[in-house]
Amino acid sequence: MRKTAISLGLFAAFMANAQSIKTTIDLVNVKDDKVAVTMEFPKMKSGDIKFHFPKTVPGTYSVDDYGRFVEGIKFFDNKGRELTYTKVNENTYSLKNAKDLTKVTYLVNDSFDDEMDTSKHKAVFSPSGTDIEEGKIYMINTHGFIGYIDNMQDVPYQLVIQKPAGFYGTTALVDQDKSDATDTFTLANYAKVTDSPLMYTKPDYITFNAGGMDLVLGVYSPTGKYKAADFKDNLEKMVLAQKKFLGDMNTNKKYAIMLYLSGGDGPHIKGFGALEHHESTSVVLPEMMPKEAIDKTITDVVSHEFFHTVNPLKTHSEEIHYFDYADPKMSQHLWMYEGGTEYFANLFQIQEGLINKDEFLQRMNEKITNSKNYNDTMPFTVMSKNILKDEYKDQYRNVYEKGALLAMCLDIELRKLSNGEMGYRDMIRKLSQRFGENKPFKDDKLIDELVTVTGYPQVKDFYNKYIAGDQPTPYAEYLNMVGVEAKKKDTPPLFWFIKDPNQTGYNDKNNTFVFDESSALSPFAKSIGFKITDEILALDGKTINVQNMQDFISYAKSIKDGQNVTVTILRKNGDKTDKIDLKGKAILDKMTIESLQYKANPTPAEQKLQNQWLTGKK
């Protein structure tokens, strides 16, 4: 009986593999910084076939066209003959009469090397991108390597990674073979493929259990400055706090974190942050950051991605559940998916004692300030639904500012209505219980569902005014309910290139100051024809680098109103970059700073609501 059972098991395994799409990624024979991919298909059900690479993927909200990184594509029939095809667009190939299609081969370039050149296409956000550095690192966001055929997205994939000797793959997937030369994984469908990133490096990882969940942290540090073990204590503390905060909303038994630290002689990249998946997250940060700053960023950013395991990964609309990689349809509810998740990433820290109440209030104050760089009357639902369109995409970053603030105000509204018995977290828990990973809600019915799970019709009024409507959210009014008041004061006049100097960034490749495209230009910058995409190279001949940055800032502070000033900039001009001097008279501009503070003498009702808000207790 045992022998028969084993034979039947082997037969079942054979049949499963025969009906799967075997995809091999060759990390051993890398040529010209390109990786070869082979996909072998079961028998086609249709003679006319469309083969796609994703235009975008869940969680990114941008058009990235991953097919542009593919070259040398060839399609073969069951006799090894090449089939003709038509390239429909950057991501799609069409084949006629291709019932005998059995294999496709192609080479993949990485996106990291392309990231600083945005003359032809907007850069792929680094955590959703790919990196190929032979002998060092392979960042495999699978959507950048693997395609799919229409109507075969639900066919299982067998993923085989041919890996270099001595390399380790950080992933949440389970290797199903014992070979040192290959890793083999079985994935239920294409959605699971794109949900499963891998990072191959020389081994530098730690594994541990926190709150009943197995974690693996893999780290790539190009100069060897950091090791995975350096971040264990902070990560373990963070995960335990998150698990406690979420309670039964999180059911993860395992989670993988791929931490890529950019630096050394590696590619120059700028898209720092992370991308969420059901059981993992890919994180990209600069290696030059001090350890304390990396720990803080892990707490803020990785916690955000982990909270996505609740929303939208396990509670979402039909647009996400049935995601169309070739022609994506976007949901209206970024306010909840990203804004609510960002709010969670801050709220759990105050409720679980990782930050104090003043730090939490300062974070909310910064979000109010940052949100003013965006269109405050644009309905969030309209922006969200159309986020891939040019006229809306520059508003995306506001999901982390105003989106989080909307969740905060709704939290306060619910606590006020329920006498502290219900908050935003309780609403999301009830919503996840009503739906879940395999039962999406209808996008235009979400607000009705929120009224149902909370029992408060007033939630619909809030939604119609501030989320779907064009009314600016009255933050001061809501914060006043929890014993917080707003104060305004003007700074002394200062000289700079944007209204808020705190939104200045640094490009270590060019040794320049750079600015977020949502930042407001200062009156001086406008007067000399400065563009927000320009990079500051020098001020009156004084250049910038990491060592003298403070000297540069001190000199800028010394400039007087009306003083003649020369600003040297780098400006993109098609495929080249021009070095230009812009001259004019300095204009000093004062900045009105708004700050939040707890009332010295809140009413008993305000104090009670504040305590419930900051502790999560009823």
N, C-alpha and C positions, 0 to 999 in steps of 0.2 A: 504493500500500500504506500509506503513511504517513497519507494522508487517511482511509482506511478504519479504520485503527487508532485514530485520534483520535475518529472518530465512534462506534466501539464503546465507547471509553473513556467518552465523554460519556453514552452510553446506559446503561452500567453504573453510572455515578455517579448518573444520574437514578433508576434502579431502586433503588439503595441508599437514596437519600433518600426515595423513595416508601414504602419499608418501614421507615422510622425515625420516631421520635417527635420532631417539631420543637418545641423549647421555646425561647421567646423571653422574655428578662428585660429589661424596659425601665427602664434607669437614667437616661433622659433626662426623661421625663414623670412625675416623682415628685410625688405629691399627698398632703398631710397626712402626710408621713413614711412613705408606703407605696409599694411597688413593684408594678407590674402584671406578671403572668406569664400567658403564653398557651401552651397545649400543644395541638398538632395531631397526631392519631393516624392510623395506617394503618387499613385495614378491620378491624373487630372480628371475632373468631372466635366470640364468644359473645354472646347477647342479654342475659344477666344479668351485670352488671359491678360490681366493687368497686374504688373508687379510694381510695388511701391516701396519707397523709403518715406519715413514720416516727414510731413510738412511742419508739424509741431507735436509736442507730447504733453500729456497732462502735467500740470504743475508749473509750466514755463510761461504760458500766455504770451508767446511771441512766435513770429514766423521765422523758423530757422533753416528750413530746407536741407535736411541732412543728406539728401541725395547729391548735393553739390560736392560732397567729399568723396564720392565714389568715382572710380575710373576703370577702364578696361573691362567693362561688363560683357559677359558672354553667356548665352543660353544654349543648352545642349539637349538633344533628344536621347532616347534609350539606346541608340546605336552610336552615340558619341559625335553626331553631326551637329554643327552649329545651326541654330535657328535664326531667321531674320526677325527683326523687331523694329518698332518705331518708338523713338524717345518723345513722349508726349510733352513733358515739362521736366524741370529740374529733378523731380522725385519719381516720375512714373514712366514705365515702359509698357508698351502694348504689343502683344503677339497674337497673330491670327493662325487658326488651324494648328494649335500647339498641344494637342491631346497627348502627344508623346514626350512632352517636356519632362525631363527628369533631373536636371541640374542647372544651376547658375553659379558662375564664378565672377569675382571682381576684387579690386584692390580698394582699400580704405585709407584715405589721408586723415590726419587728426585735425581737430578744430582749434586746438591751443596755438599752433603755429600761425594760424590765420587771424587770431583774435585782435591784434593791434592794427590790422589793415581793414578798415571799414569803408574803403572807397567803393566797393562793389556790393557789399552786403553787411547788414548789422551783425556784430559779433554774437556768437553763441554764448550764452551765460555759462561761465566756466564749469560749475557743478553739473550742468547738463551736457557738457562737451566731452571731447575725447582727447587723449594724449598718447602718443607713441614715441617713446625714447628707448631705443634698443639697448638692452642691458641694464636699464634703470627702472623704468616705470611704464605700465600700460594701464591707462584709465579707460575702462570699457563701460561706458554708458551704452547699453546694448542697442538702444534705438539708433545710435550712430554707426552701428556695424551690421545690423540684421534687418532685412526687409520682409515683406509679406505679399501674398497673392490675394486679390479680392475673393471673398467667399471662403477663404481658408484660414481666417484669423483664429478660428476655434480649433484648428488641428493642433495636436500637441507638437512641441519642439523638443528634439534631443540636441542639446548644446554641448559640443566637444571643444575644449580649449587645449590646444597643443602648447605647452608652456616650456620656457627655458629651464635648464637644470638649475635647481636651487631657488626657484621662484615660488612664492606663496600667493594664493588668491584670497583676498579678503572679500567675503560675500556672505549673505544669509542663506544661500543655496547649499544643498548637501551633495557632496561629491559621491558619485555612485560607482566609481571604479577605483582599483587599488594601485593603478600605475603611477609612477613618479613623473611620467612624461606627459600625461593627459589628465584633465579633470572632465568628468561627464555629468551633466545635469539634465533632468527631465522637467519640462515646464508645460503647464496645462494648455496654454494658448499664447497668442502673440501679446496679449495684454500682460500676461505674466512675464514674458520675455522683457518687455520694456520696463517692467517693474523690478528688474533684478540686475542692478549694476555690479560690476566686479572690478577690483583693483589688484593687479599683479605686480609685485615688487620682491626684492630680497626680503626675507622674513623679518618683520618688525611689527609684532602684534601682541595683544593681550586678550585673554578671555576671562570672564568672571560672571557670577550670577548676582543680580540685584533685584530684590523684590519678586523673586520667582521667575525672572526673565534672564536668559543667557545672552550675554553681550560679547561681541568681538569688536575690538578697535584696532584697525590697521593704519599705520602711519607711514607716509613717504616724506622724508626730510632730506632734500638733495645734498646738503652739506653735512648731514649727520648731527645737526645742532640739537634735534629733539628725538626722543624715543617714545614709543607708545606708553611705556610705564610711567612717563612723566605726567600723563593726564588722567591716570586711573582714579586717584582720590577724588578729584573734582567731578569727574564723570559719574562715579558711583554715587556721590552725594546728590548730584542733580537727578539721576534716574530714580533713586529712592523717593525723592520729593515729588517727582512727576507721577510716579505710580500711586503714591498716596493721594495726590490731588485728583487724579482721574478715577480712582476706585475701580468699579466694575466696568467703566467705559473702555478700559484698555485690557485686551486679552492676549497681547503678544507674549509668546513664550521664548522668542529669540529676536535679536536685533543686531544689525551690523553697521558699523560706522567706518567709512573710508575717508581718512583725513589726508588730503594732499596739500603739502606746504610748498608754495611756489618760491623759488629762489635759486641761488647758485648760477650755473650757466644754462639753466633750463629756459623754456619759453617764457616770454614776458606776457603776463595775463593780467586782467583787471576785474574780471567778474567774480569777486569774492562773495562767498555765501554758501548756500546748501540747497539741495533738492530732495524732496521727500519721496519715499516709497513705503509700501506696506510693512516691510521688515528691515529696511535699511535706509541710510542716507549717505549721499556723497557730499563731502565738504571741501571747499578750496579756500585757503587762507595764505597770506604771505608769511614766509619763514622768518622774516626779519622782525615779526611781532614778538614782544617779550612774552614769557610764559604766562604771566598773570593776565595779559590781554587775551591770549589764546583761550585760557580757562574761562574768562568772562564771556568771550564770543561763543565758545561751546555751550555755555549755560544759556545764552540768549538765542543763538541760532539753531543749534542742534535740538534744543528743547522745542523750538517752533516746529521743526520738521517732525519730531516725534509726536507732537500733538496732532499733526496731520493724520496720524493713524486713526483718529476719531473722525476728523472732518477735513477734507472730503473723501478720504480713502475708504471709509466705512459708512459714511452717511452722505449721500450725494444725489444729484438730479440725473435724469436720463441722458443728458448731454455728456456727462462724465462716464456714466456706466456703459454707454454704447459709443465710446469715443471714436470719432472718425479721423484717423491719422492723416488721410490724404486731403480731406476737406472739412476741417474741424468746425463744429458748431459750439459756441461758447455759452456757458450758463450766465444767468443774471446775478449770481450770488457770491461774487468775490468778497463782498462785505463780510460774509460769514466764513467762507473757505479760508481766506487769507487774513482778513481783518480780525475775525473772531479767534483764529489760531494765534495771531500775534498778541492779542489781548491775553489769552491763556498763558503765553510764554512769559508775560510780565506778572500776571495775577498770581500764578502759582508760586513765584519767588517771594512775594510778600506774605501770602497765606501759609507758606511752608517755612518761613524764617530765613530765606537765603538773602533777602535785602530788608532794610527797615522801611518804615512808612514814609519817611522823607525822601528816600531814594525812589520809591515807587511813584510818589507824587511828581518828582522831578522828571521821571520818564514820561508820564502823561503830559506834563507841561511841554516837553520837547516835541511830542507828537502834535500838540495843538499848534506850536510855532511852525513846525515843518509842513503841516497841512495847509498853511496859508500860501505856500508856493504853488498850490494847485487850484483848479477851478472849483470853488466851494458850492456853486449852484448846479453843477452837473449831476444829474441823478446817478447814483452809484449803479443802479441796475442797468441803465443805458450804457454807461461806460464799460461795465463788465461784459455785457452781451456783445459789444462791438470792439473789444480790447485789441483785436488783431488788425483793426483798421488804423491807418495813419493818423486820422484826426483824434483818435482816442488813446493810442498807445503811450503817449507821453504822460498820461494821467495815471498809469498803472502803479507807480511807486506809492501813490496815495493810499493804496489798500493797506499798507503797513502803518500809515499815519491816521487818516480819517477813518479807515476801516476799523482799526483797533478802538478808536474813540467812539464810534457808533456802537460797538459791542459794550464798551464801558457804560455809555449812557443807557443802553437797553438793560444792562445789569442793574443799574441804579433804579431805573423805572420799574423793573420787576420786583425788586426788593421793597420799593415804596408801596406798590400795589398789594404785595403779599404780607406786609408787616414783617419783612425780613425772612419769610419762609422759603422764598424762591429767588434764584438769581440766574444769570446767563448760563452758568455751568449746569444748573438743574434743567434748564430748557433744552440744552444740547443733549443731555443724558436721555431725557424723555423722547427727543426726536430720534436719537440713535436706537432706542428700544422700539420705536414705532416702525422704523425702516431698517437700515443696516446695509451691510456690504452687498447683499444680493437682491435688495429690493429698493430700487431708486424711487425718488419722488418726482412728480411733474414740476418742471421749473416754475411755471406760472402759478402753481398752487402752494408754494412754500409758505407764504404768509398765512394762508388758511390753516395749514398744518401747525404752524406755530401758535395760532390762537387756540387750536384744538388741544395741543399738549400742555399749554400754560393755563388755559381757562380764562384768559384775560383779553377781551376784544380791544382794549387800549393798545395792545401790541401792534395791531393793524394800523391804528392811527399814527403811531410812532414810525412804522415802516413807510406809510404813504407820504408822510411829511419829509422825513430826513433821509430815507434810503432810496425809495422810488420817486420821491418828490425833489423839488429844487430849493427847499428851504435850508439855509445853513443851520447846523446843529447848535443849539444854545448850550454850549459846554458849561458856562458859568452858572446857568440855571440848574443844571443837573448836579454839578459839584456842590452848589450851595446846599442841596438836600442832604449831603453827607458831611456838612461842616467844613467845607473848603471854600476859600474866597480868592479872587484874582486881584493882583496888584499890577500897576503899570508904572514904568519909569523910563526916562530917556537916557541913553548913553551919551557921553561926550562925543562931539563930532569926530569922525574917523575917516581915514582914507583906505579904501580897498576896492576890489573889482566886482564884488557882488554885495547885495544888501546885507546878507548874513555871513560874516567871515567864517563861522563855524562849519559851513558847508563846503569848504575848500578841501580838495584832495591833492595827492602827490603822485606823479608818474615817475617811478624810479628809473625807467628806461631812458626818458628824455631829460630827467632832472627838471621837471616843470610842475607848476601848479595847474590843476585841472578842476573843472566844476561840473556838478550835476546839471543836466540840461533843464531841470525844473527850477534851478536857482534864478532869482531875480537879479538882473544887472544893477549895479550902483549907478547914480547919475554921472559920475566920472567915466565909467566904462561906456555908457551910452554916448557920451559926448565925443569920444575918440573913435567911435565905430567898432568897438570890441564886440566880438560874437561869443556867445556862451560856449561854443565848441572850440574856441581858441585856447591855446596853452601858454601860460606865462613863463617865458624863458629868462627874462631879466628885467630889472627896474632901474633906470638910470645907470645901466651897465653893470649892475650888481646881480650876479647869477645866483642860482639856487642849487644846493645839494643837501644831502642829509646832515652833513656836519655844520653848515653855516645857515641853516634854515631860520634859526632864531635871530641871527644878525639881519637877515633879509626882512623879517617881520618887524624888527625894531626900527630899521631904516624907514619902512613904510609908515610906521607910527609917527615918525619925526617930520613927515612931509606936511607943509603948511598949505592952507587954502590959497588958491591962486598961483601956487608954485609951478614952474614949467617942469613937466614930467615926460620922460620917454619910456614907453613900455615895449619891450621886445617880445614878440609872440611867435608861435608856430601855428600856421593855419593850413588846413587841408585844402588842396587845390587839385581835384581829380585824383590821379594816381600819385601825385607828388605832394610834398609838404613845403610851403614857403616860409621863410624867415622874414618877418616884417617888423618895422619900427612904427609904433603909433604914438603920436605926440599931442599934448594938450595941456591945459591948465588944471591943476588938481582941484577937485570939488570934494570937500569933506561933508560927510553925511551922518546924521545921528540916527540911531536905531532905537525904536521903542521896544523895550523888553517887558514881556508879561510874565509874571511869576505866580505860582499857586502856593498857598500856605493854608495850614489848618487854622481854623478860627480859634482865638484864645478862649472864647466863651460860647461854644456852640449850645444850642438848645438841647434838652434831654433827647428829643426825637432825632435831631441831627446826629448826636453822639452815638445813639443806639444804632442808627442806620450805618454810620461810619464804621463802627466796630464789626457789624455783620458783613459789610462790604470788604473790609481788609482782612478779616479772619475766615470768612466763608462759613461761619457758624450761625445758627439760627437764634 
